[in-house]
Structure formats: C-alpha cells, structure tokens
Amino acid sequence: MVEAYCVKCRAKREVKDPQETKLKNGRPAVKGTCPTCGTNVFRIGKM
C-alpha cells in the first residue's frame, strides 16, 4: 500500500482507496483518503 501524510492527524497513514492521477506538468501522483479521519490525502510520486 501507499503511505501519505495526513494534515489533520499530523502523521503518515496508509492511503485508503488509492487512485493514480497526473499533475498538470505530467508527474505521477496518488489520491486517496485517510482511514482514521476520512480526510483526502495526496502524495506526489508513483504507487
């Protein structure tokens, strides 16, 4: 699984329902939700 930093929890969490996306400049990124609080989390880089 992918880890991303949750701003609300102030900790790294496993991403729930990760989805691969691309930024405007073409770099890969991963979007998902925090399993603890349900906030959207985002990480730049591949899965």
C-alpha distance matrix in Angstrom:
0.0 3.8 6.7 10.0 13.5 15.1 18.8 20.1 18.5 19.0 15.8 12.3 10.0 6.5 7.0 8.7 9.8 8.4 11.4 12.4 15.8 18.5 20.6 24.4 24.8 22.4 19.5 16.0 13.9 11.1 12.4 11.3 12.6 12.5 12.4 15.4 17.8 16.8 17.3 16.0 13.7 13.7 12.4 14.6 13.1 11.2 7.6
3.8 0.0 3.8 6.7 10.3 12.4 16.0 17.8 16.5 16.5 13.6 9.9 8.4 5.7 5.7 8.6 9.9 7.6 10.3 10.8 13.7 16.0 17.6 21.5 21.8 19.7 16.6 13.3 10.9 8.3 9.9 9.5 11.1 11.1 12.1 14.8 16.7 15.6 15.4 13.7 10.8 10.3 8.8 11.0 10.0 8.9 6.0
6.7 3.8 0.0 3.8 7.0 9.4 12.9 14.8 13.3 12.9 9.9 6.2 5.4 4.4 5.7 9.4 11.7 9.8 12.6 13.2 15.5 17.4 18.4 22.1 22.4 21.0 17.6 14.9 12.0 9.6 10.6 10.0 10.6 9.6 11.1 13.0 14.8 14.4 13.8 12.6 9.4 9.5 8.0 10.9 10.9 11.0 9.0
10.0 6.7 3.8 0.0 3.8 6.4 9.6 12.0 11.2 10.6 8.4 5.4 5.6 6.5 6.4 10.0 12.2 10.2 12.5 13.1 14.5 16.1 16.4 20.0 20.6 19.6 16.4 14.1 10.8 8.7 9.1 8.9 9.3 8.5 11.1 12.5 13.4 13.0 11.5 10.1 6.5 6.5 5.6 9.0 10.3 11.6 10.6
13.5 10.3 7.0 3.8 0.0 3.8 6.3 9.1 8.4 7.1 5.7 4.3 6.2 8.8 9.1 12.4 14.9 13.4 15.5 16.3 17.1 18.4 17.9 21.2 21.9 21.6 18.4 16.6 13.3 11.7 11.4 11.0 10.5 8.9 11.8 12.1 12.3 12.7 10.7 10.1 6.8 7.6 7.7 10.9 12.9 14.9 14.3
15.1 12.4 9.4 6.4 3.8 0.0 3.8 5.6 5.5 5.6 5.7 6.0 6.6 9.4 9.3 11.7 14.5 13.8 16.1 17.5 18.2 19.8 19.4 22.5 23.7 23.5 20.7 18.9 15.2 13.2 11.7 10.5 8.8 6.7 9.9 9.4 8.9 9.6 7.5 8.0 5.9 8.4 9.9 13.4 15.9 17.6 16.7
18.8 16.0 12.9 9.6 6.3 3.8 0.0 3.8 5.6 4.9 7.2 8.9 10.2 13.2 13.0 15.1 17.7 16.9 18.7 20.0 20.0 21.2 20.1 22.8 24.1 24.5 21.9 20.6 17.1 15.6 13.9 13.2 11.5 9.7 12.9 11.8 10.3 11.3 8.5 9.3 8.0 10.1 11.9 14.9 17.8 20.1 19.7
20.1 17.8 14.8 12.0 9.1 5.6 3.8 0.0 3.8 5.6 8.2 10.5 11.0 14.0 13.9 15.2 18.0 18.1 20.2 22.0 22.2 23.8 22.9 25.6 27.2 27.6 25.1 23.6 19.9 17.9 15.7 14.1 11.5 9.3 11.8 9.8 7.7 9.5 7.3 9.7 9.6 12.6 14.9 18.2 21.0 22.9 22.0
18.5 16.5 13.3 11.2 8.4 5.5 5.6 3.8 0.0 3.8 5.4 8.2 8.7 12.1 13.0 14.5 17.8 18.0 20.7 22.6 23.4 25.2 24.7 27.7 29.0 29.0 26.2 24.3 20.7 18.4 16.7 14.7 12.0 8.8 10.5 8.0 7.4 10.1 9.1 11.5 10.8 13.8 15.4 18.8 21.2 22.8 21.5
19.0 16.5 12.9 10.6 7.1 5.6 4.9 5.6 3.8 0.0 3.8 7.2 9.3 13.0 14.1 16.5 19.7 19.1 21.6 22.8 23.5 24.8 23.9 26.8 27.7 27.9 24.9 23.5 20.1 18.4 17.2 16.1 14.0 11.2 13.3 11.4 11.1 13.3 11.6 13.1 11.4 13.6 14.5 17.5 19.9 21.9 21.1
15.8 13.6 9.9 8.4 5.7 5.7 7.2 8.2 5.4 3.8 0.0 3.8 6.3 10.0 11.9 14.6 18.0 17.3 20.1 21.3 22.5 24.0 23.6 26.9 27.5 27.3 24.0 22.2 18.9 17.0 16.3 15.0 13.3 10.2 11.9 10.5 11.4 13.4 12.3 13.4 11.2 13.1 13.3 16.4 18.2 19.8 18.7
12.3 9.9 6.2 5.4 4.3 6.0 8.9 10.5 8.2 7.2 3.8 0.0 3.8 7.1 9.2 12.3 15.5 14.5 17.3 18.3 19.8 21.5 21.5 25.0 25.4 24.8 21.4 19.3 16.1 14.1 14.0 12.9 11.9 9.3 11.0 10.9 12.4 13.5 12.6 12.8 9.9 11.2 10.8 13.9 15.1 16.4 15.0
10.0 8.4 5.4 5.6 6.2 6.6 10.2 11.0 8.7 9.3 6.3 3.8 0.0 3.8 6.2 8.9 12.4 12.0 15.3 16.9 18.8 21.1 21.7 25.3 26.1 25.0 21.9 19.2 15.9 13.1 12.6 10.7 9.3 6.5 7.6 8.2 10.3 11.1 11.0 11.4 9.0 11.0 11.2 14.7 15.6 16.1 14.0
6.5 5.7 4.4 6.5 8.8 9.4 13.2 14.0 12.1 13.0 10.0 7.1 3.8 0.0 3.8 6.4 9.6 9.3 12.9 14.7 17.2 19.8 21.1 24.8 25.6 24.1 21.0 17.9 14.8 11.7 11.4 9.3 8.7 7.0 7.2 9.4 11.9 11.7 12.2 11.9 9.7 11.2 11.1 14.4 14.7 14.3 11.6
7.0 5.7 5.7 6.4 9.1 9.3 13.0 13.9 13.0 14.1 11.9 9.2 6.2 3.8 0.0 3.8 6.4 5.9 9.4 11.6 14.0 16.9 18.3 21.9 23.2 21.5 18.9 15.7 12.4 8.8 8.0 5.6 5.8 5.8 7.0 10.0 11.5 10.1 10.3 9.1 7.3 8.7 9.4 12.8 13.3 12.9 10.3
8.7 8.6 9.4 10.0 12.4 11.7 15.1 15.2 14.5 16.5 14.6 12.3 8.9 6.4 3.8 0.0 3.8 5.7 9.3 12.4 14.9 18.3 20.0 23.5 25.2 23.4 21.1 17.8 14.5 10.8 9.1 5.7 5.1 6.0 5.8 9.5 10.9 8.8 10.2 9.5 9.2 11.1 12.5 15.7 16.2 15.4 12.5
9.8 9.9 11.7 12.2 14.9 14.5 17.7 18.0 17.8 19.7 18.0 15.5 12.4 9.6 6.4 3.8 0.0 3.8 6.5 10.1 12.8 16.4 18.6 22.0 23.8 21.7 20.0 16.5 13.6 9.9 8.2 5.4 6.7 9.1 9.2 13.0 13.8 11.0 12.0 10.4 10.5 11.7 13.1 15.8 16.0 14.6 11.9
8.4 7.6 9.8 10.2 13.4 13.8 16.9 18.1 18.0 19.1 17.3 14.5 12.0 9.3 5.9 5.7 3.8 0.0 3.8 6.7 9.6 13.1 15.4 18.9 20.4 18.3 16.3 12.7 9.9 6.2 5.6 4.5 7.5 10.0 11.2 14.7 15.5 12.8 12.8 10.4 9.3 9.3 10.0 12.3 12.3 10.9 8.4
11.4 10.3 12.6 12.5 15.5 16.1 18.7 20.2 20.7 21.6 20.1 17.3 15.3 12.9 9.4 9.3 6.5 3.8 0.0 3.8 6.4 10.1 12.8 16.1 17.8 15.5 14.1 10.6 8.4 5.5 5.2 6.2 9.8 12.9 14.6 18.0 18.2 15.2 14.6 11.5 10.8 9.8 10.4 11.8 11.8 10.3 8.8
12.4 10.8 13.2 13.1 16.3 17.5 20.0 22.0 22.6 22.8 21.3 18.3 16.9 14.7 11.6 12.4 10.1 6.7 3.8 0.0 3.8 7.1 10.2 13.6 14.8 12.1 10.7 7.1 5.9 4.7 6.5 9.0 12.8 15.6 17.6 20.8 21.1 18.3 17.2 13.8 12.4 10.1 9.7 9.8 9.2 7.6 7.3
15.8 13.7 15.5 14.5 17.1 18.2 20.0 22.2 23.4 23.5 22.5 19.8 18.8 17.2 14.0 14.9 12.8 9.6 6.4 3.8 0.0 3.8 6.8 9.9 11.6 9.3 8.6 6.0 5.2 5.8 7.1 10.4 14.1 17.1 19.6 22.6 22.2 19.3 17.6 13.9 12.7 10.0 10.0 9.3 9.6 9.2 10.2
18.5 16.0 17.4 16.1 18.4 19.8 21.2 23.8 25.2 24.8 24.0 21.5 21.1 19.8 16.9 18.3 16.4 13.1 10.1 7.1 3.8 0.0 3.8 6.6 7.9 5.6 5.6 4.6 5.5 8.2 9.9 13.5 17.1 19.9 22.7 25.4 24.8 22.1 20.0 16.2 14.8 11.5 10.8 8.9 9.3 9.7 12.0
20.6 17.6 18.4 16.4 17.9 19.4 20.1 22.9 24.7 23.9 23.6 21.5 21.7 21.1 18.3 20.0 18.6 15.4 12.8 10.2 6.8 3.8 0.0 3.8 5.4 5.2 5.3 6.4 6.8 9.8 11.1 14.8 18.0 20.5 23.7 25.9 25.0 22.6 19.9 16.2 14.7 11.2 10.8 8.5 10.0 11.7 14.3
24.4 21.5 22.1 20.0 21.2 22.5 22.8 25.6 27.7 26.8 26.9 25.0 25.3 24.8 21.9 23.5 22.0 18.9 16.1 13.6 9.9 6.6 3.8 0.0 3.8 5.5 7.5 9.6 10.6 13.6 14.5 18.2 21.2 23.8 27.1 29.2 28.0 25.5 22.7 19.0 17.9 14.6 14.4 12.0 13.5 15.2 18.0
24.8 21.8 22.4 20.6 21.9 23.7 24.1 27.2 29.0 27.7 27.5 25.4 26.1 25.6 23.2 25.2 23.8 20.4 17.8 14.8 11.6 7.9 5.4 3.8 0.0 3.8 5.8 9.1 11.1 14.6 16.3 20.1 23.2 25.5 28.8 30.9 30.0 27.8 25.0 21.3 19.6 16.0 14.9 11.8 12.7 14.6 17.8
22.4 19.7 21.0 19.6 21.6 23.5 24.5 27.6 29.0 27.9 27.3 24.8 25.0 24.1 21.5 23.4 21.7 18.3 15.5 12.1 9.3 5.6 5.2 5.5 3.8 0.0 3.8 6.4 9.3 12.8 15.0 18.7 22.2 24.6 27.6 30.1 29.6 27.1 24.7 21.0 19.1 15.5 14.1 11.0 10.9 11.9 15.1
19.5 16.6 17.6 16.4 18.4 20.7 21.9 25.1 26.2 24.9 24.0 21.4 21.9 21.0 18.9 21.1 20.0 16.3 14.1 10.7 8.6 5.6 5.3 7.5 5.8 3.8 0.0 3.8 6.6 10.4 13.1 16.8 20.1 22.2 25.1 27.5 27.3 25.1 22.7 19.2 16.8 13.0 11.0 7.6 7.2 8.8 12.3
16.0 13.3 14.9 14.1 16.6 18.9 20.6 23.6 24.3 23.5 22.2 19.3 19.2 17.9 15.7 17.8 16.5 12.7 10.6 7.1 6.0 4.6 6.4 9.6 9.1 6.4 3.8 0.0 3.8 7.2 10.3 13.8 17.3 19.5 22.1 24.8 24.8 22.6 20.6 17.0 14.6 11.1 9.0 6.4 5.2 5.7 8.8
13.9 10.9 12.0 10.8 13.3 15.2 17.1 19.9 20.7 20.1 18.9 16.1 15.9 14.8 12.4 14.5 13.6 9.9 8.4 5.9 5.2 5.5 6.8 10.6 11.1 9.3 6.6 3.8 0.0 3.8 6.8 10.3 13.7 15.8 18.6 21.1 21.0 18.9 16.8 13.3 10.8 7.3 5.7 4.2 4.8 5.9 7.9
11.1 8.3 9.6 8.7 11.7 13.2 15.6 17.9 18.4 18.4 17.0 14.1 13.1 11.7 8.8 10.8 9.9 6.2 5.5 4.7 5.8 8.2 9.8 13.6 14.6 12.8 10.4 7.2 3.8 0.0 3.8 6.8 10.3 12.5 15.0 17.8 18.0 15.7 14.1 10.8 8.4 5.8 5.2 6.3 6.8 6.8 6.7
12.4 9.9 10.6 9.1 11.4 11.7 13.9 15.7 16.7 17.2 16.3 14.0 12.6 11.4 8.0 9.1 8.2 5.6 5.2 6.5 7.1 9.9 11.1 14.5 16.3 15.0 13.1 10.3 6.8 3.8 0.0 3.8 7.2 10.1 12.9 15.6 15.2 12.5 10.9 7.4 6.1 4.7 6.6 8.8 10.4 10.6 10.0
11.3 9.5 10.0 8.9 11.0 10.5 13.2 14.1 14.7 16.1 15.0 12.9 10.7 9.3 5.6 5.7 5.4 4.5 6.2 9.0 10.4 13.5 14.8 18.2 20.1 18.7 16.8 13.8 10.3 6.8 3.8 0.0 3.8 7.0 9.3 12.3 12.1 9.3 8.6 5.8 5.5 6.5 8.8 11.8 13.2 13.1 11.4
12.6 11.1 10.6 9.3 10.5 8.8 11.5 11.5 12.0 14.0 13.3 11.9 9.3 8.7 5.8 5.1 6.7 7.5 9.8 12.8 14.1 17.1 18.0 21.2 23.2 22.2 20.1 17.3 13.7 10.3 7.2 3.8 0.0 3.8 6.3 8.8 8.4 5.5 5.5 4.4 5.3 8.3 11.0 14.5 16.1 16.3 14.4
12.5 11.1 9.6 8.5 8.9 6.7 9.7 9.3 8.8 11.2 10.2 9.3 6.5 7.0 5.8 6.0 9.1 10.0 12.9 15.6 17.1 19.9 20.5 23.8 25.5 24.6 22.2 19.5 15.8 12.5 10.1 7.0 3.8 0.0 3.8 5.5 5.8 4.8 5.4 6.3 6.3 9.7 11.9 15.7 17.3 17.7 15.7
12.4 12.1 11.1 11.1 11.8 9.9 12.9 11.8 10.5 13.3 11.9 11.0 7.6 7.2 7.0 5.8 9.2 11.2 14.6 17.6 19.6 22.7 23.7 27.1 28.8 27.6 25.1 22.1 18.6 15.0 12.9 9.3 6.3 3.8 0.0 3.8 6.0 5.7 8.2 9.7 10.0 13.2 15.1 18.8 19.9 19.8 17.2
15.4 14.8 13.0 12.5 12.1 9.4 11.8 9.8 8.0 11.4 10.5 10.9 8.2 9.4 10.0 9.5 13.0 14.7 18.0 20.8 22.6 25.4 25.9 29.2 30.9 30.1 27.5 24.8 21.1 17.8 15.6 12.3 8.8 5.5 3.8 0.0 3.8 6.0 8.3 11.0 11.5 15.0 16.9 20.7 22.2 22.6 20.2
17.8 16.7 14.8 13.4 12.3 8.9 10.3 7.7 7.4 11.1 11.4 12.4 10.3 11.9 11.5 10.9 13.8 15.5 18.2 21.1 22.2 24.8 25.0 28.0 30.0 29.6 27.3 24.8 21.0 18.0 15.2 12.1 8.4 5.8 6.0 3.8 0.0 3.8 5.7 9.1 10.5 14.3 16.9 20.7 22.7 23.5 21.5
16.8 15.6 14.4 13.0 12.7 9.6 11.3 9.5 10.1 13.3 13.4 13.5 11.1 11.7 10.1 8.8 11.0 12.8 15.2 18.3 19.3 22.1 22.6 25.5 27.8 27.1 25.1 22.6 18.9 15.7 12.5 9.3 5.5 4.8 5.7 6.0 3.8 0.0 3.8 6.6 8.9 12.6 15.5 19.2 21.2 21.7 19.7
17.3 15.4 13.8 11.5 10.7 7.5 8.5 7.3 9.1 11.6 12.3 12.6 11.0 12.2 10.3 10.2 12.0 12.8 14.6 17.2 17.6 20.0 19.9 22.7 25.0 24.7 22.7 20.6 16.8 14.1 10.9 8.6 5.5 5.4 8.2 8.3 5.7 3.8 0.0 3.8 6.3 10.0 13.3 16.7 19.3 20.3 19.0
16.0 13.7 12.6 10.1 10.1 8.0 9.3 9.7 11.5 13.1 13.4 12.8 11.4 11.9 9.1 9.5 10.4 10.4 11.5 13.8 13.9 16.2 16.2 19.0 21.3 21.0 19.2 17.0 13.3 10.8 7.4 5.8 4.4 6.3 9.7 11.0 9.1 6.6 3.8 0.0 3.8 6.8 10.4 13.6 16.2 17.2 16.3
13.7 10.8 9.4 6.5 6.8 5.9 8.0 9.6 10.8 11.4 11.2 9.9 9.0 9.7 7.3 9.2 10.5 9.3 10.8 12.4 12.7 14.8 14.7 17.9 19.6 19.1 16.8 14.6 10.8 8.4 6.1 5.5 5.3 6.3 10.0 11.5 10.5 8.9 6.3 3.8 0.0 3.8 6.9 10.4 13.0 14.3 13.5
13.7 10.3 9.5 6.5 7.6 8.4 10.1 12.6 13.8 13.6 13.1 11.2 11.0 11.2 8.7 11.1 11.7 9.3 9.8 10.1 10.0 11.5 11.2 14.6 16.0 15.5 13.0 11.1 7.3 5.8 4.7 6.5 8.3 9.7 13.2 15.0 14.3 12.6 10.0 6.8 3.8 0.0 3.8 6.8 9.6 11.4 11.5
12.4 8.8 8.0 5.6 7.7 9.9 11.9 14.9 15.4 14.5 13.3 10.8 11.2 11.1 9.4 12.5 13.1 10.0 10.4 9.7 10.0 10.8 10.8 14.4 14.9 14.1 11.0 9.0 5.7 5.2 6.6 8.8 11.0 11.9 15.1 16.9 16.9 15.5 13.3 10.4 6.9 3.8 0.0 3.8 6.2 8.5 9.1
14.6 11.0 10.9 9.0 10.9 13.4 14.9 18.2 18.8 17.5 16.4 13.9 14.7 14.4 12.8 15.7 15.8 12.3 11.8 9.8 9.3 8.9 8.5 12.0 11.8 11.0 7.6 6.4 4.2 6.3 8.8 11.8 14.5 15.7 18.8 20.7 20.7 19.2 16.7 13.6 10.4 6.8 3.8 0.0 3.8 7.1 9.3
13.1 10.0 10.9 10.3 12.9 15.9 17.8 21.0 21.2 19.9 18.2 15.1 15.6 14.7 13.3 16.2 16.0 12.3 11.8 9.2 9.6 9.3 10.0 13.5 12.7 10.9 7.2 5.2 4.8 6.8 10.4 13.2 16.1 17.3 19.9 22.2 22.7 21.2 19.3 16.2 13.0 9.6 6.2 3.8 0.0 3.8 6.8
11.2 8.9 11.0 11.6 14.9 17.6 20.1 22.9 22.8 21.9 19.8 16.4 16.1 14.3 12.9 15.4 14.6 10.9 10.3 7.6 9.2 9.7 11.7 15.2 14.6 11.9 8.8 5.7 5.9 6.8 10.6 13.1 16.3 17.7 19.8 22.6 23.5 21.7 20.3 17.2 14.3 11.4 8.5 7.1 3.8 0.0 3.8
7.6 6.0 9.0 10.6 14.3 16.7 19.7 22.0 21.5 21.1 18.7 15.0 14.0 11.6 10.3 12.5 11.9 8.4 8.8 7.3 10.2 12.0 14.3 18.0 17.8 15.1 12.3 8.8 7.9 6.7 10.0 11.4 14.4 15.7 17.2 20.2 21.5 19.7 19.0 16.3 13.5 11.5 9.1 9.3 6.8 3.8 0.0
